[in-house]
Amino acid sequence: MKMNAQLQKSADQQTLQLSLAGFNLINSPRLNKGTAFSDHERDVFDLHGLLPPHVGSLDEQLQRRMQALAAQSTPFNKYSFLRDLQDTNETLFYALLVRNVEQMLPLVYTPTVGEGCQRFSEIWRKPRGLFLSYPNKDRINQILRHSRYDDVKCIVVSDGERILGLGDQGAGGMGIPIGKMALYTALGGIHPEHCLPILLDVGTDNEERLKDPLYIGWRNKRVRGQEYDDFVEAFVSAVKLRWPHVLLQWEDFAGSNAARFLARYRNKLCTFNDDIQGTAAITTTTLISAINVTGIPLEQQKIAVVGFGSAGLGITNLLAQFIEDRGVSKEEARARFYAIDRYGLITESRQNVEAEQLPYARKEQEVQGWRQPNGEITLMEVVRNAKPTVLIGVSGQGGAFTEQAVREMAKHTTRPVIFPLSNPTSRSEATPQNLMDWTEGRALVGTGSPFEPVNLGGKKVHIAQTNNSYIFPGLALGIIASKARYVTDTMVKAAATELIRHLPTQKDKQASLLPPISEARQLGRVIGQAVGRQAIQDGQAQVTDESSLNRELEANIWDPGYVPYERKQ
């Protein structure tokens, strides 16, 4: 492992040799130890006087930081505090995450990262990742060329246009790649040195951001059309040239761009889109868990999907594959779904239907009599007429699951399965407490954002968070460890299938739908192994067998802890 061309491992693989010293060493977040620098290190790196005399340990620092974190008054203040810690001492930051996953995850990612993106300009202090702005379109190769990026193995990129359910945040969207990369390390074990967050700053159509005197982004309307596509193409070409084998994850692009960029580039470099593929994998897994409880086979479910953009389509496509695996024809599998977008139920005769949505369009004769006077078929009409057993929401519309529709669903289904997956919390299609109240406590609920336990007959009941963090860190680890050339659908499916093996409901129908999020790091390891095995089977891996894969997995898993430093001669 090399750090900024200034760090080498010594022969015993236990000590790092550094050329940095003094302020430069302390100001390197990847190398800084704070008070944990030993007396010997303070001698040889000229640190005396720059640090208080006490020589501490990582455990002491963790205790101090946890106390300071607890003193922060709001989730956003805690988010800002943790971002500062990440930019000061990465080892301490990741040790805090790894040892307190359940507490930290909502602070470094959803739902708090949403406000973090909205207020990103307020708290930006130190460089992290890369802002590639449109005015610098001719400098992309030059920017990527710097030696500090020599060890990059994975990139998360966003253009900030569709941040969670909050819309266009421009340069503030950088909070998403930074947060995703933090989870690559905390839950996948991938060394932060290998992770590069990137924001493609092509302007913003958010008037609030453009009028904000503190806004740090390119103060222009968003570039669109051929100019935008050319800019993305220049970026991808530069990435391929700089890192021929890098993993590139697309994140929070607008739905139409997300789907077409994945389609355009998935066979040109190693790439996936977590909003489409990761969401599909975790939703499928959680539905299988609910089916463990209800006992109704997947191929007999009727599934209404509210929000049929790239995420809704990705969920539906993967679920249809799982249904086909049970011996059902492609046509029959597709017929289990009722696709609803902002214009209502998608039908064959309706306008505003994209080509990729058409396989799920309902035949006109089937829905005669369903329409409202204005011709629209809303969720309520679908529930009343189709009687779905599963309701999945990725609409970004808070309250889209109305009380009337949910109560109607509960009339026809003993254990309705309801997943309001939009985030942050304000965009959730319904709250878990309301869903339980409207179904007399019979609903099986999974949410996109974390919620407090619901009150059910005087008892507090935990609600599973259908969180992509169960999937994408292990998926990325398996891709990197297998040195996959491309990311196949079967590799994504392998990640879901492996997580299914670890569902609590396999053994206990009263258990939570998903494992504790505190187990996500251990799950990342086994998911990575399953994805790597699938990459070998698909002929995409550059490792030859499982033994080689396991060696690469171990080599790519980093545990945050301090190691001794010596001065490089």
Buried (B, 14 or more C-beta within 10 A) or exposed (E): EEBBEBBBBEEEEEBBBBBBBEEBBBEBBEBBBBBBBBEEBBEEBBBEEEBEEEBBEBEEBBEBBBEEBEEBEEBBBBBBBBBBBBBBBBBBBBBBBBBBBEBBBBBBBBBBBBBBBBBBBBBBEEEBBBBBBBEEBEEBEEBBEEEEBBBBBBBBBBBBBBBBBBBBBBBBBBBBBBBBBBBBBBBBBBBBBBBBBBBBBBBBBBEEBBEBEEBBBBBBEBBEEEEBBEBBEBBBBBBBEBBEEBBBBBBBBBBEBBBBBBEBBBEEBBBBBBBBBBBBBBBBBBBBBBBBBBEBEBBEBBBBBBBBBBBBBBBBBBBBBBBBEEEBEEEEBBBBBBBBBEBBBBBEEBEEBBEBBEBBBBEEEEBEEBBEEEEEBBBBBBBBBBBBBBBBBBBBBBBBBBEEBBBBBBEBBEBBBBBBBBBBBBBBBBBBBBBBBBBEBEBBBBBBBBBEEBEBEEEEBBBBBBBBBBBBBBBBBBBBBBBBBBBBBBBBBBBBBBBBEBBBBEEEEEBBBBBEBEBBBEBBBBBBBBBBBBBBEBEBBEBEEEEBBBEBBEEBBBEBEBEEBBBBE
